[in-house]
Amino acid sequence: MSNHVLVFVELADGKPSKAGLQALGAGCRLARQLGGETVALLAGADVTAHAAGLGAFGANRVRVAQGEQFKAYSQEGLARLVAAQAAEIGAAAVLAAATPAGKDFMPRAAARAGCGLAADCTALAVNAGKAVATRPVYAGKALVQVQAPGALWATLRPNVFATENAGLTAGVEPVSVNFGVGDLRDVVREIVAGARGKLDVAEAEIIVSGGRGLKDPAGEGKQNWENLEKLAATIGAAVGASRAVVDAGWRPHGDQVGQTGKTVSPKLYIACGISGAIQHLAGMSGSKVIVAVNKDETAPIFKVADYGIVGNVEDVVPALTVAFAEALKG
Ligand SMILES: Cc1cc2nc3c(=O)[nH]c(=O)nc-3n(C[C@H](O)[C@H](O)[C@H](O)COP(=O)(O)OP(=O)(O)OC[C@H]3O[C@@H](n4cnc5c(N)ncnc54)[C@H](O)[C@@H]3O)c2cc1C
């Protein structure tokens, strides 16, 4: 095994994604500690143009798997590719972002390599020459440190790791892939885009989340949700939701924050009309600053909030929008 770190850099809209570049930054720092190189892996139908640029984000080398088999997302295709590349470079650690795609193909890639996977990690370190990952467990109540007997395979929580400003010149190496589209058993027939231009909660730096306290947007809660959207637009935030809201069909599942939704780590999380159930906290308690708006001063959300506002969302959300708009004017 070498001391090199292999980082799969995910794409978004055909370009390296923010979460992918954060994983690359984390991989670069780990490789430095291990005394190895950072090898970035790009896969897509047309990705070569982005390869050399990854040196600026910490890659010493960039391996490029270009072909029709990577045009659409394929969990099997990526699992085969990443496992083969990890073996080829003898990686000491194999990393990818814990995005929906990373959560899907990385366990399969690790299994192909005969390894386990540390999922959704929030820190990486080196102990006695071996890579160690830290990951929250029991809905964030405890942290475990994971060390593998061989290579460490891990997915990294988005927005926790900083990108690297490395200014390296990366060597670009084409990868020869021994399977084509016809060899893959999973076929993506259609990708249905969400609302255009909508910020994804998993990558947003600011999130404004709504809970059952906002009430039904098709009924008496209509104004509350419009107010929430307005607040989000004013401060450049993504709109998130509790599971109660998603289960009621008020917001799409992609907006759900929590144990069975997305794990988020924004700079600012504003929870409106959300009680703060343990399963919701599991997805957002890593936020840098938490603001809670709830009419019940005993709501559990106030236990994790840095700032709490006891009041009705009907009054507080529009008042916050006005105050933010005023403050942002200057
Ligand atoms: C296995 C499992 C997984 C789960 N996964 C998730 C998950 O991923 N994400 C998640 O969120 N939940 C999850 N849940 C559900 C979770 O337990 C809670 O039921 C859910 O988070 C409650 O959502 P809520 O806070 O919006 O609603 P409620 O608990 O009903 O809280 C509404 C809050 O709004 C306040 N309120 C009401 N009216 C107003 C008003 N006018 N102004 C201000 N405040 C008001 C109330 O005081 C209350 O605190 C999961 C549960 C289980 C069992």
The ligand as an SDF file (V2000), in Angstrom:
LIG
                    3D

 53 58  0  0  0  0  0  0  0  0999 V2000
  -37.0720    7.0180   12.4410 C   0  0  0  0  0  0  0  0  0  0  0  0
  -37.4460    8.4710   12.4100 C   0  0  0  0  0  0  0  0  0  0  0  0
  -36.7540    9.3100   11.5620 C   0  0  0  0  0  0  0  0  0  0  0  0
  -37.0690   10.6740   11.5210 C   0  0  0  0  0  0  0  0  0  0  0  0
  -36.3610   11.5070   10.6910 N   0  0  0  0  0  0  0  0  0  0  0  0
  -36.6050   12.8340   10.7300 C   0  0  0  0  0  0  0  0  0  0  0  0
  -35.8570   13.7400    9.9380 C   0  0  0  0  0  0  0  0  0  0  0  0
  -34.9930   13.3610    9.1430 O   0  0  0  0  0  0  0  0  0  0  0  0
  -36.1350   15.0550   10.0430 N   0  0  0  0  0  0  0  0  0  0  0  0
  -37.0890   15.5560   10.8770 C   0  0  0  0  0  0  0  0  0  0  0  0
  -37.2880   16.7800   10.9250 O   0  0  0  0  0  0  0  0  0  0  0  0
  -37.8270   14.7080   11.6210 N   0  0  0  0  0  0  0  0  0  0  0  0
  -37.6220   13.3690   11.5540 C   0  0  0  0  0  0  0  0  0  0  0  0
  -38.4150   12.5280   12.2730 N   0  0  0  0  0  0  0  0  0  0  0  0
  -39.6410   13.0830   12.9050 C   0  0  0  0  0  0  0  0  0  0  0  0
  -39.3980   13.7920   14.2160 C   0  0  0  0  0  0  0  0  0  0  0  0
  -39.4540   12.8590   15.2730 O   0  0  0  0  0  0  0  0  0  0  0  0
  -40.4780   14.8780   14.4490 C   0  0  0  0  0  0  0  0  0  0  0  0
  -41.7460   14.2680   14.3850 O   0  0  0  0  0  0  0  0  0  0  0  0
  -40.4580   16.0170   13.4370 C   0  0  0  0  0  0  0  0  0  0  0  0
  -39.1460   16.5400   13.3390 O   0  0  0  0  0  0  0  0  0  0  0  0
  -41.4230   17.1010   13.9000 C   0  0  0  0  0  0  0  0  0  0  0  0
  -41.4630   18.1220   12.9620 O   0  0  0  0  0  0  0  0  0  0  0  0
  -41.8380   19.6110   13.4020 P   0  0  0  0  0  0  0  0  0  0  0  0
  -40.8730   20.0620   14.4410 O   0  0  0  0  0  0  0  0  0  0  0  0
  -41.9700   20.3960   12.1700 O   0  0  0  0  0  0  0  0  0  0  0  0
  -43.3020   19.4330   13.9880 O   0  0  0  0  0  0  0  0  0  0  0  0
  -43.8380   19.4860   15.4730 P   0  0  0  0  0  0  0  0  0  0  0  0
  -43.1210   18.5230   16.3450 O   0  0  0  0  0  0  0  0  0  0  0  0
  -45.3150   19.3560   15.3640 O   0  0  0  0  0  0  0  0  0  0  0  0
  -43.4510   20.9290   15.9950 O   0  0  0  0  0  0  0  0  0  0  0  0
  -44.0190   22.1040   15.5260 C   0  0  0  0  0  0  0  0  0  0  0  0
  -43.4310   23.2220   16.3590 C   0  0  0  0  0  0  0  0  0  0  0  0
  -43.9290   24.4590   15.8740 O   0  0  0  0  0  0  0  0  0  0  0  0
  -44.2270   25.3020   16.9720 C   0  0  0  0  0  0  0  0  0  0  0  0
  -45.2690   26.2310   16.5250 N   0  0  0  0  0  0  0  0  0  0  0  0
  -46.5860   25.9420   16.2390 C   0  0  0  0  0  0  0  0  0  0  0  0
  -47.1970   27.0570   15.7830 N   0  0  0  0  0  0  0  0  0  0  0  0
  -46.2690   28.0420   15.7830 C   0  0  0  0  0  0  0  0  0  0  0  0
  -46.3020   29.4120   15.4470 C   0  0  0  0  0  0  0  0  0  0  0  0
  -47.4080   30.0000   14.9860 N   0  0  0  0  0  0  0  0  0  0  0  0
  -45.1690   30.1460   15.5800 N   0  0  0  0  0  0  0  0  0  0  0  0
  -44.0240   29.5760   16.0560 C   0  0  0  0  0  0  0  0  0  0  0  0
  -43.9440   28.2860   16.4090 N   0  0  0  0  0  0  0  0  0  0  0  0
  -45.0460   27.5150   16.2570 C   0  0  0  0  0  0  0  0  0  0  0  0
  -44.6990   24.3750   18.0720 C   0  0  0  0  0  0  0  0  0  0  0  0
  -44.4920   24.9780   19.3440 O   0  0  0  0  0  0  0  0  0  0  0  0
  -43.7970   23.1620   17.8490 C   0  0  0  0  0  0  0  0  0  0  0  0
  -42.6140   23.2490   18.6270 O   0  0  0  0  0  0  0  0  0  0  0  0
  -38.1200   11.1780   12.3400 C   0  0  0  0  0  0  0  0  0  0  0  0
  -38.8040   10.3160   13.1800 C   0  0  0  0  0  0  0  0  0  0  0  0
  -38.4730    8.9740   13.2200 C   0  0  0  0  0  0  0  0  0  0  0  0
  -39.2240    8.0670   14.1510 C   0  0  0  0  0  0  0  0  0  0  0  0
  1  2  1  0
  2  3  1  0
  2 52  2  0
  3  4  2  0
  4  5  1  0
  4 50  1  0
  5  6  2  0
  6  7  1  0
  6 13  1  0
  7  8  2  0
  7  9  1  0
  9 10  1  0
 10 11  2  0
 10 12  1  0
 12 13  2  0
 13 14  1  0
 14 15  1  0
 14 50  1  0
 15 16  1  0
 16 17  1  0
 16 18  1  0
 18 19  1  0
 18 20  1  0
 20 21  1  0
 20 22  1  0
 22 23  1  0
 23 24  1  0
 24 25  2  0
 24 26  1  0
 24 27  1  0
 27 28  1  0
 28 29  2  0
 28 30  1  0
 28 31  1  0
 31 32  1  0
 32 33  1  0
 33 34  1  0
 33 48  1  0
 34 35  1  0
 35 36  1  0
 35 46  1  0
 36 37  1  0
 36 45  1  0
 37 38  2  0
 38 39  1  0
 39 40  1  0
 39 45  2  0
 40 41  1  0
 40 42  2  0
 42 43  1  0
 43 44  2  0
 44 45  1  0
 46 47  1  0
 46 48  1  0
 48 49  1  0
 50 51  2  0
 51 52  1  0
 52 53  1  0
M  END
$$$$
